[in-house]
Amino acid sequence: INFFFCKIHILPKKKKKSQNKGPFHCLCDSLLEKKILREDRQGMPSDSDCSAVLEKTREFFQICDIEGKGFITRRDMQRLNGELPLSAEELENVFATLDADGNGYLTLEEFSSGFSVFAFESIQHSRHSRGDDDEEQHFCMLMENLGASNIFEEPGEVRSLWVQLRKDEPHLLSNFEEFLARVTYQIKETNQEKKEMETALKRSDATHDDEIQRLYEEMEQQIKNEKDRILLEDSERFLSRSQDMAHQLSAKEKELEILSNKQKRLERQCRELHSEQRETAVENVKLKQCNEDLNRELDNTTQELSLAQEQLMLLQEQSSCLHEEREMEIYRVTESLQRERASLLKQLDLLREMNKHLRDERDMCYQKPNTSAAKLSWKQRPGSITMKHIHVDVVFSSDEDEEVLPQSKWKNVIGVNGHSMDLEDMVDGRPPSKHQLQRIISIEEDHLPQLLQRGYQMRVAPTPTSPRGQPVGKETVQSEEGASSGPDRLFKIVLVGNSSVGKTSLLRRFCDNCFHSGTCATVGIDYSVKTLTVDNSQVALQMWDTAGQERYRSITKQFFRKADGVVVVYDVTNEQTFTAVRHWLASVQEGAGEDIPIMLLGNKTDLDGQREVPLGVAEKLAKDFQLIFYECSAFSSHNVTESMIHMARVLKDQEDREKEKTVSLLDSHAKKKSCC
């Protein structure tokens, strides 16, 4: 209830919501203000004020009791929420305070009595606070008149004493005020003396401070000098000690570095030992596993070996049969060659007689120059001599031409192959045609019987040496050393490359171990045979020398089909020949396939000062195409034989692998038959 009415009393002072005040608020404010003023004059409230308060109380009650029940409930009390600055909870508290009997409702008498009691208490409180304010104002004016506003440290005690004298002993109040005036005057004099003494003390302190400052500065200077001296001595001592410490530190650092290196080396060795130990353990496991695998493979190999031995015995029997058949064939060929040899000897005798007759005729022509020369023609029908396994060189030297052939006399002479030759062409200096002097050579022919029967071949007329050696397309006849035993294997190797790279010189150096600087360009195809000993086996290499000119390349491609190996030659002093290697490789793969062994051979290493093709570039090309690579010199014979032996070994190994495949196929075929 006190809180409820306090809100009504304080509201005009705080001026809250003045713009929204209702008639009750304005009336209450005016009543309270008039009541307070009247109390100031009379000291007691009037009866009209009490009636006004009661009237306002009834007005509040009517606002709550709209229905006219004669009492209000808690819910009706909430209707004052818009009239009073109280919340719903505060109104609930007011209702609970007024409802003293706790019956849950308030009558007009209960509501008015509670409101009136609080109104009178508020008026008394306001009057008492107004009196306190007047006393405070009167005491402040007294202290200002005495000039003692800021003299006393605790003016509250003086004020309480003054108030007590004013209430209890008003006649002593004037004496107290005079006493305050004298005390104030004495306090002021005392404060003035205190200020003077403080000023003198400050001057004395300043003089003392100056003296102290001078002494302090002198002492500071002495301390500084002493400090400088001590610092100088300390710096000298420190410098010497620092130098000693630096030497000791450097020595310790060296020792530390040595120890650190030793530690690192030991740690590295320890890691290596651990790594080796782990690797050894792993290797032991692998070796055990490998040993078990090898044991199993050994068992399998033993079984396969027994089967292979049986198959080998069968193959040996077949080989013996084939060998007997081969010997019979060789015997028949030998007998035929003997008959051909006898026929050739007869033709040789006939040619000698004809040569003698021609010389006589020439002498007769020289003795009778004015007589017309008799024209002689001599022809012989083609013979039945087979030239497959033997060849005859018919060579006419310059001296024999002058002695044997008169000018434009004999028209035809018998040819080596049984064909007639025009004698006038030979007299004019033109060489016989290939069709007349040379038989057609094919790489598809099997020349192994020729090599086996080398001992039965012979030359009818010796051929003079020339810068190119043997003529183009002529089969090279090996020396008769070792003729009794033929080669175990025969491989056909084709030499290709641009013109003037030295293919013919390489062939002459490899086969004849000679070098001719004036070698002419190869026309068509030429070949030679060289027998080598490779891994205790006699290997015959049939070396085919091809022409490098563009017009012969269509012929050269035909020889790749039956070739066992190909040698691509380039000139290390001519980059253009190395560039053409890719074209030659494409031609070889097109004609022979990708499985044929190919050797890349760089010639003329003796002219290293004129080199245009670096070694590394050639090695990279050989590595990219998986080629055998060598650099050689036909002039100095460097790496010529070694490269060909390497090629022969590769061909031999390849043939051995093919034989093993054949044996395995036969073995599998035999197993299938046995299973059936």
C-alpha positions in Angstrom: 0.0 0.0 0.0 2.9 2.4 0.8 4.4 1.6 -2.5 1.0 2.2 -4.2 0.5 5.6 -2.7 4.2 6.6 -3.0 3.8 6.2 -6.7 0.9 8.7 -6.6 2.9 11.2 -4.4 6.2 11.1 -6.4 4.6 11.2 -9.8 4.4 15.0 -10.1 8.0 15.5 -9.0 9.4 13.1 -11.7 7.0 14.4 -14.3 6.6 10.9 -15.9 3.9 10.5 -18.5 2.7 14.1 -17.9 1.2 14.3 -21.4 -0.9 11.1 -20.8 -2.3 11.9 -17.2 -5.9 11.3 -16.5 -8.2 13.4 -14.4 -7.4 11.4 -11.3 -3.7 12.1 -11.6 -4.1 15.8 -12.1 -6.5 16.0 -9.1 -4.3 14.0 -6.9 -1.3 16.1 -7.7 -3.1 19.4 -7.0 -4.5 18.0 -3.8 -1.1 17.0 -2.5 0.5 20.3 -3.5 -2.2 22.3 -1.8 -2.1 20.1 1.2 1.7 20.5 1.6 1.5 24.3 1.3 -1.3 24.4 3.9 0.7 22.3 6.3 3.6 24.6 5.9 1.4 27.5 7.1 -0.7 25.7 9.7 1.3 22.6 10.6 -1.8 20.2 10.4 -3.9 19.0 7.4 -7.5 20.4 7.0 -10.8 18.5 6.8 -11.4 19.5 3.2 -8.2 17.8 2.2 -9.3 14.6 3.9 -12.7 14.8 2.1 -11.0 15.3 -1.3 -8.8 12.3 -0.7 -11.8 10.2 0.3 -13.7 11.5 -2.8 -10.8 10.4 -5.0 -10.7 7.0 -3.3 -14.4 6.5 -4.1 -13.7 7.5 -7.7 -11.0 4.8 -8.0 -13.4 2.3 -6.4 -16.1 3.1 -9.0 -13.6 2.7 -11.8 -12.9 -0.8 -10.5 -16.5 -1.6 -9.7 -18.2 -0.9 -13.0 -20.9 -3.5 -12.4 -21.9 -1.8 -9.1 -21.5 -5.0 -7.0 -20.3 -3.0 -3.9 -16.9 -4.8 -3.9 -14.0 -5.4 -6.2 -11.8 -8.5 -6.9 -8.3 -9.0 -8.1 -9.5 -8.9 -11.7 -11.4 -5.7 -11.1 -8.2 -4.1 -9.5 -6.4 -4.6 -12.9 -8.6 -1.9 -14.4 -6.5 0.8 -12.6 -3.5 -0.2 -14.8 -4.4 2.6 -17.3 -5.1 5.2 -14.5 -2.0 4.5 -12.3 1.6 4.0 -13.2 1.6 0.5 -11.7 2.2 -2.8 -13.3 -0.1 -5.8 -13.0 2.1 -7.4 -10.4 2.2 -4.2 -8.3 -1.6 -3.9 -8.4 -1.8 -7.6 -7.2 0.5 -6.7 -4.3 -1.7 -3.6 -3.4 -4.8 -5.8 -3.5 -3.2 -8.4 -1.2 -2.1 -5.7 1.3 -5.6 -4.1 1.4 -7.3 -7.5 1.7 -6.4 -7.9 5.4 -9.1 -10.6 6.2 -8.1 -12.6 3.1 -11.7 -13.1 1.7 -10.6 -12.4 -1.9 -12.5 -9.1 -2.4 -12.5 -5.5 -1.1 -15.4 -3.4 0.0 -15.5 0.4 -0.3 -14.7 0.9 3.5 -11.6 -1.4 3.3 -10.4 0.3 0.1 -11.0 3.9 1.5 -9.5 3.3 4.9 -6.2 1.9 3.5 -5.9 4.7 0.9 -6.6 7.4 3.6 -4.0 6.1 6.1 -1.3 6.1 3.4 -2.2 9.6 2.2 -1.8 11.0 5.7 1.5 9.3 6.2 2.8 10.6 2.9 1.8 14.2 3.9 3.6 13.9 7.2 6.7 12.5 5.4 6.7 15.4 2.9 6.3 18.0 5.7 9.2 16.5 7.6 11.5 16.4 4.6 10.6 20.0 3.8 11.7 21.1 7.3 15.0 19.3 6.9 15.7 21.2 3.7 15.1 24.5 5.4 17.5 23.7 8.3 20.2 22.7 5.8 19.8 25.9 3.9 19.9 28.1 7.1 23.1 26.3 8.3 24.8 26.8 4.9 24.0 30.5 5.0 25.5 30.8 8.6 28.7 29.1 7.6 29.1 31.3 4.5 28.6 34.5 6.6 31.3 33.3 9.1 33.6 32.4 6.2 33.9 28.8 7.6 32.5 27.0 4.6 35.8 25.1 4.0 37.4 25.5 7.4 36.1 22.4 9.3 37.1 19.0 8.2 33.8 17.5 9.4 31.0 20.1 9.0 28.3 17.4 9.7 29.2 17.3 13.4 29.0 21.1 13.7 25.7 21.1 11.9 24.2 18.4 14.1 25.4 20.3 17.2 23.8 23.5 15.8 20.5 21.7 15.1 20.4 20.2 18.5 21.1 23.7 20.2 18.4 25.2 17.9 15.8 22.7 19.0 16.8 22.2 22.7 18.6 25.4 23.7 17.6 28.3 21.3 19.0 30.9 23.7 22.5 29.4 23.5 22.5 29.5 19.7 23.9 33.1 19.5 26.7 32.1 21.8 27.5 29.1 19.7 27.6 31.3 16.6 30.0 33.7 18.2 32.1 30.7 19.3 32.2 29.5 15.7 33.3 32.9 14.5 36.2 33.1 17.0 37.2 29.5 16.2 37.1 30.3 12.5 39.3 33.3 12.9 41.9 31.4 14.9 41.8 28.5 12.4 42.5 31.0 9.6 45.5 32.6 11.4 46.8 29.1 12.1 46.5 28.2 8.4 48.3 31.4 7.5 51.2 30.6 9.8 51.3 27.1 8.5 51.6 28.4 4.9 54.5 30.7 5.9 56.3 27.9 7.7 55.7 25.7 4.7 57.2 28.4 2.4 60.3 28.7 4.6 60.6 25.0 4.7 60.4 24.8 1.0 63.2 27.4 0.6 65.3 25.5 3.1 64.6 22.3 1.2 65.5 24.0 -2.1 68.9 25.1 -0.7 69.5 21.7 0.8 68.5 20.1 -2.5 71.0 22.3 -4.4 73.8 21.3 -2.0 72.8 17.7 -2.3 72.7 18.1 -6.1 76.2 19.5 -6.2 77.5 16.8 -3.9 75.6 14.2 -6.0 77.1 15.5 -9.2 80.6 15.4 -7.7 80.0 12.0 -6.5 78.6 11.0 -9.9 81.7 12.3 -11.6 84.0 10.4 -9.3 81.9 7.3 -9.7 82.0 7.8 -13.5 85.8 8.2 -13.5 86.2 5.1 -11.2 83.7 3.3 -13.4 85.6 4.2 -16.6 88.8 3.0 -15.0 87.2 -0.3 -13.8 85.6 -0.7 -17.2 88.8 -0.2 -19.0 90.5 -2.8 -16.8 87.6 -5.1 -17.2 87.5 -4.6 -21.0 91.2 -5.4 -21.2 90.8 -8.5 -19.0 87.7 -9.4 -20.9 89.4 -9.0 -24.2 92.3 -11.3 -23.2 89.9 -13.8 -21.7 87.6 -13.6 -24.7 90.5 -14.4 -27.0 91.5 -17.3 -24.8 87.9 -18.4 -24.8 87.6 -18.0 -28.5 90.7 -20.2 -29.0 89.3 -22.8 -26.6 85.8 -22.5 -28.3 87.3 -23.0 -31.8 89.2 -26.0 -30.5 86.1 -27.4 -28.9 84.1 -26.8 -32.1 86.6 -28.7 -34.1 86.5 -31.5 -31.6 82.7 -31.4 -31.7 82.7 -31.4 -35.5 85.0 -34.4 -35.5 82.8 -36.2 -33.0 79.7 -35.2 -34.9 81.2 -36.6 -38.1 82.2 -39.8 -36.3 78.7 -40.1 -34.9 77.1 -39.6 -38.3 79.5 -42.1 -39.8 78.7 -44.6 -37.1 74.9 -43.9 -37.5 75.2 -44.4 -41.2 77.1 -47.6 -40.8 74.6 -48.7 -38.2 71.7 -48.0 -40.6 73.6 -49.7 -43.4 74.1 -52.7 -41.2 70.5 -52.8 -40.3 69.5 -52.4 -43.9 71.9 -55.1 -45.0 70.6 -57.3 -42.2 67.0 -56.8 -43.4 68.0 -57.3 -47.0 69.9 -60.4 -46.0 66.9 -61.7 -44.2 64.6 -61.0 -47.2 67.2 -62.4 -49.5 67.4 -65.6 -47.4 63.7 -66.0 -47.7 63.8 -65.3 -51.4 66.7 -67.8 -51.8 64.8 -70.4 -49.9 61.8 -69.9 -52.0 64.0 -69.8 -55.1 65.7 -73.0 -54.0 62.3 -74.7 -53.7 61.3 -73.4 -57.1 64.5 -74.5 -58.6 64.1 -78.0 -57.1 60.6 -78.2 -58.6 62.0 -76.9 -61.9 64.8 -79.4 -61.7 62.3 -82.2 -61.3 60.3 -80.8 -64.2 63.5 -80.3 -66.3 64.6 -83.8 -65.5 61.3 -85.2 -66.8 61.5 -82.9 -69.8 65.1 -83.8 -70.4 64.2 -87.5 -70.5 61.5 -86.7 -73.0 63.8 -84.5 -75.0 66.4 -87.2 -75.1 63.9 -89.6 -76.5 62.9 -87.0 -79.0 66.6 -86.3 -79.8 67.2 -89.9 -80.5 64.3 -89.8 -82.9 65.7 -86.7 -84.5 69.1 -88.2 -84.7 67.7 -91.1 -86.6 65.9 -88.8 -88.9 69.1 -86.7 -89.3 71.1 -89.8 -90.1 68.6 -90.7 -92.8 68.7 -87.2 -94.2 72.5 -87.2 -94.0 72.7 -90.4 -96.1 70.3 -88.9 -98.6 72.4 -85.7 -98.7 75.6 -87.8 -99.3 73.9 -89.6 -102.2 72.8 -86.2 -103.6 76.3 -84.9 -103.2 77.7 -87.9 -105.0 75.4 -87.4 -107.9 76.2 -83.7 -108.1 79.9 -84.5 -107.9 79.6 -87.0 -110.8 77.7 -84.4 -112.8 80.4 -81.7 -112.1 83.1 -84.1 -113.2 81.3 -84.6 -116.5 80.8 -80.8 -116.9 84.5 -80.3 -116.1 85.6 -82.7 -118.8 83.2 -81.0 -121.2 84.7 -77.6 -120.3 88.2 -78.9 -120.8 87.3 -80.0 -124.2 85.8 -76.5 -125.0 89.0 -74.9 -123.6 91.1 -77.0 -126.0 88.9 -75.9 -128.8 89.2 -72.3 -127.8 92.9 -72.5 -127.7 93.0 -74.0 -131.2 90.7 -71.3 -132.4 92.9 -68.7 -130.8 96.0 -70.1 -132.5 94.2 -70.1 -135.8 93.1 -66.5 -135.3 96.7 -65.5 -134.6 97.9 -67.2 -137.8 95.1 -65.4 -139.7 96.2 -62.1 -138.2 99.8 -62.6 -139.2 98.6 -63.4 -142.7 96.6 -60.2 -142.8 99.6 -58.2 -141.7 101.7 -59.8 -144.5 99.1 -59.0 -147.2 97.8 -55.5 -146.3 96.5 -54.7 -149.9 94.4 -57.7 -150.1 90.9 -57.6 -148.7 90.6 -59.3 -145.4 88.6 -62.5 -145.4 85.7 -62.4 -143.1 85.5 -65.3 -140.8 82.6 -66.2 -138.7 82.6 -69.0 -136.3 79.7 -70.0 -134.3 79.1 -72.8 -131.9 75.8 -74.1 -130.8 74.9 -73.7 -127.2 76.3 -76.4 -125.0 74.6 -78.3 -122.3 76.9 -77.2 -119.6 75.1 -76.4 -116.3 76.6 -73.3 -114.6 74.7 -73.5 -111.4 77.6 -74.7 -109.2 80.6 -73.4 -111.1 81.5 -70.2 -112.9 84.1 -69.4 -115.6 85.8 -66.1 -116.1 86.6 -65.1 -119.7 88.9 -62.1 -119.6 90.6 -60.6 -122.6 93.6 -58.6 -121.8 94.8 -55.7 -123.9 97.7 -57.6 -125.4 95.6 -60.7 -126.3 93.1 -58.4 -128.0 95.7 -57.1 -130.3 97.0 -60.5 -131.1 93.8 -62.5 -131.3 91.3 -60.1 -132.8 91.8 -58.4 -136.1 90.0 -55.2 -137.0 86.3 -56.0 -137.8 87.1 -59.6 -138.8 85.4 -62.1 -136.6 81.8 -61.4 -135.9 80.9 -63.9 -133.2 82.8 -65.8 -130.5 81.3 -68.6 -128.4 80.1 -67.2 -125.0 80.9 -68.7 -121.6 77.2 -69.6 -121.0 76.9 -71.1 -124.4 75.6 -67.8 -126.0 77.3 -66.2 -128.9 79.1 -62.8 -128.5 79.6 -60.1 -131.0 83.3 -60.0 -131.7 83.2 -56.4 -133.1 81.9 -55.2 -129.7 84.9 -56.7 -128.0 87.4 -55.2 -130.5 85.9 -51.8 -130.1 86.6 -51.9 -126.4 83.1 -52.4 -125.1 82.8 -55.0 -122.4 80.5 -58.0 -122.9 77.0 -57.6 -121.6 75.9 -59.2 -118.4 73.7 -61.5 -120.3 76.7 -62.8 -122.2 79.3 -63.1 -119.4 77.3 -63.5 -116.2 74.6 -65.8 -115.1 71.6 -64.4 -113.3 72.2 -64.5 -109.5 69.3 -65.0 -107.1 69.4 -64.8 -103.3 66.8 -67.4 -103.1 69.3 -70.1 -104.4 70.7 -72.4 -101.8 74.5 -72.1 -102.1 75.3 -74.6 -99.4 76.0 -77.4 -101.9 78.5 -75.0 -103.7 80.3 -74.5 -100.4 80.3 -78.2 -99.7 81.7 -78.9 -103.1 84.3 -76.1 -103.2 87.0 -78.6 -103.8 85.6 -79.6 -107.2 85.4 -76.0 -108.5 88.2 -74.5 -110.5 88.9 -71.5 -112.7 89.4 -72.0 -116.4 91.2 -68.7 -117.0 92.8 -66.6 -114.3 91.3 -63.2 -113.7 93.6 -60.2 -113.2 92.9 -58.2 -110.1 91.2 -54.8 -110.4 90.5 -52.0 -108.0 86.9 -53.4 -107.5 88.2 -57.0 -107.1 85.7 -59.4 -108.7 83.1 -58.2 -111.3 79.6 -57.3 -110.4 77.4 -60.3 -109.8 80.3 -62.7 -109.6 80.3 -65.4 -106.9 83.4 -65.3 -104.7 85.3 -68.5 -104.6 86.9 -69.1 -101.2 90.4 -70.5 -100.8 90.7 -74.2 -100.8 91.8 -74.3 -97.2 89.4 -76.3 -95.2 87.5 -77.4 -98.2 87.3 -80.9 -97.0 84.9 -79.9 -94.2 81.9 -77.7 -95.1 80.3 -75.0 -92.9 77.8 -75.9 -90.2 75.6 -72.9 -91.0 75.0 -70.5 -93.8 73.5 -67.0 -93.3 72.6 -64.5 -96.0 73.4 -60.9 -95.0 72.5 -57.9 -97.1 74.5 -54.6 -96.9 72.4 -51.5 -97.7 73.0 -47.8 -97.4 73.5 -44.7 -99.6 76.0 -44.6 -102.3 79.7 -44.0 -101.4 79.3 -44.9 -97.7 81.9 -47.8 -98.2 79.8 -50.9 -98.5 82.0 -52.5 -101.1 85.2 -51.5 -99.2 83.8 -53.1 -96.1 83.0 -56.3 -98.0 86.5 -56.4 -99.5 88.1 -55.7 -96.1 86.0 -58.4 -94.4 86.3 -61.1 -97.1 89.8 -60.4 -98.6 91.4 -58.3 -95.9 92.3 -55.6 -98.5 91.4 -52.1 -99.3 91.3 -50.4 -102.7 91.0 -46.6 -102.6 89.7 -46.4 -106.2 86.7 -48.6 -105.8 83.9 -47.8 -108.3 80.2 -47.7 -107.5 78.4 -51.0 -107.4 76.1 -51.7 -110.3 73.2 -54.1 -109.5 74.1 -56.8 -106.9 77.4 -58.4 -105.9 78.1 -61.0 -103.2 81.0 -62.8 -101.5 81.2 -65.6 -99.0 83.3 -65.6 -95.8 83.6 -68.6 -93.4 84.0 -67.8 -89.7 84.5 -69.9 -86.6 81.9 -68.7 -84.1 81.6 -70.7 -80.8 83.3 -73.8 -82.2 81.0 -73.7 -85.2 81.8 -73.1 -88.9 79.5 -70.3 -90.0 79.4 -69.2 -93.7 78.3 -65.6 -94.2 77.0 -64.8 -97.7 77.5 -61.1 -97.9 75.4 -59.3 -100.5 76.6 -55.9 -101.7 73.8 -53.8 -103.0 73.8 -50.6 -105.1 73.1 -47.4 -103.2 71.8 -45.4 -106.1 68.1 -44.5 -106.2 67.4 -46.4 -109.5 68.5 -49.7 -107.9 66.5 -49.5 -104.7 63.5 -51.4 -106.2 65.9 -54.3 -107.0 67.5 -54.0 -103.5 64.1 -54.4 -101.7 63.6 -57.8 -103.4 66.7 -59.2 -101.7 65.3 -58.5 -98.2 62.7 -61.3 -98.4 65.2 -64.2 -98.0 67.8 -62.4 -96.0 68.8 -63.6 -92.6 70.3 -60.3 -91.5 70.7 -56.7 -92.7 73.6 -54.3 -92.2 72.7 -50.6 -92.7 75.9 -48.6 -93.4 76.3 -44.8 -93.1 79.2 -42.4 -93.5 80.2 -40.7 -90.2 81.6 -37.8 -92.2 78.3 -37.3 -94.2 75.2 -36.4 -92.1 73.0 -36.9 -95.2 73.8 -40.6 -95.2 72.9 -40.9 -91.5 69.6 -39.1 -92.2 68.7 -41.7 -94.9 69.1 -44.5 -92.3 65.5 -44.2 -91.2 64.3 -44.7 -94.8 66.5 -47.8 -95.2 65.1 -49.2 -91.9 61.6 -48.6 -93.1 62.4 -50.5 -96.3 64.0 -53.4 -94.4 61.0 -53.7 -92.1 58.6 -53.5 -95.1 60.5 -56.2 -97.1 61.9 -58.5 -94.4 59.7 -58.0 -91.3 60.4 -56.7 -87.8 62.1 -59.9 -86.4 65.1 -59.8 -88.6 68.4 -58.7 -86.9 69.6 -55.3 -88.1 73.1 -53.8 -87.5 73.7 -50.1 -87.8 77.3 -49.6 -89.0 79.1 -46.3 -89.1 82.0 -46.3 -91.6 85.1 -44.1 -92.0 86.0 -43.6 -88.4 89.6 -43.0 -89.6 88.4 -39.6 -90.8 87.3 -38.5 -87.3 88.4 -35.0 -87.9 85.7 -34.6 -90.5 83.0 -36.3 -88.4 79.5 -34.9 -88.9 77.5 -37.6 -87.1 78.1 -37.6 -83.3 78.5 -41.0 -81.6 75.8 -40.2 -79.1 73.2 -39.4 -81.7 73.9 -42.7 -83.5 73.7 -44.7 -80.3 70.3 -43.1 -79.4 69.0 -44.0 -82.9 70.2 -47.6 -82.4 68.6 -47.8 -78.9 65.3 -46.4 -80.2 65.1 -49.0 -83.0 66.8 -51.8 -81.0 69.7 -52.2 -83.4 73.2 -53.6 -83.1 75.5 -50.7 -83.3 79.2 -50.4 -84.3 81.5 -47.8 -85.7 84.3 -49.1 -88.0 86.8 -48.2 -90.7 87.3 -50.2 -93.9 90.6 -48.4 -94.3 92.1 -49.3 -90.9 90.0 -52.5 -90.5 88.8 -51.2 -87.1 85.8 -53.2 -85.8 85.1 -54.7 -89.2 85.6 -58.4 -88.3 84.3 -57.8 -84.7 81.0 -56.4 -85.9 80.5 -59.2 -88.4 81.3 -61.9 -85.8 78.8 -60.2 -83.5 76.2 -60.3 -86.3 77.0 -64.0 -87.0 76.6 -64.8 -83.3 73.2 -63.1 -83.1 72.1 -65.0 -86.2 73.4 -68.3 -84.7 71.6 -67.7 -81.4 68.4 -66.8 -83.3 68.6 -70.0 -85.3 69.2 -72.0 -82.1 66.1 -70.6 -80.6 64.1 -71.5 -83.7 65.4 -75.0 -83.4 64.5 -75.2 -79.8 61.0 -74.0 -80.7 60.8 -76.7 -83.4 61.9 -79.4 -80.9 59.4 -78.2 -78.3 56.6 -78.3 -81.0 57.6 -81.8 -82.0 57.7 -82.8 -78.4 54.3 -81.4 -77.7 53.0 -83.1 -80.9 54.5 -86.4 -79.7 52.8 -86.0 -76.3 49.5 -85.4 -78.0 49.9 -88.5 -80.0 50.8 -90.5 -76.9 47.8 -89.2 -75.1 45.6 -90.2 -78.0 
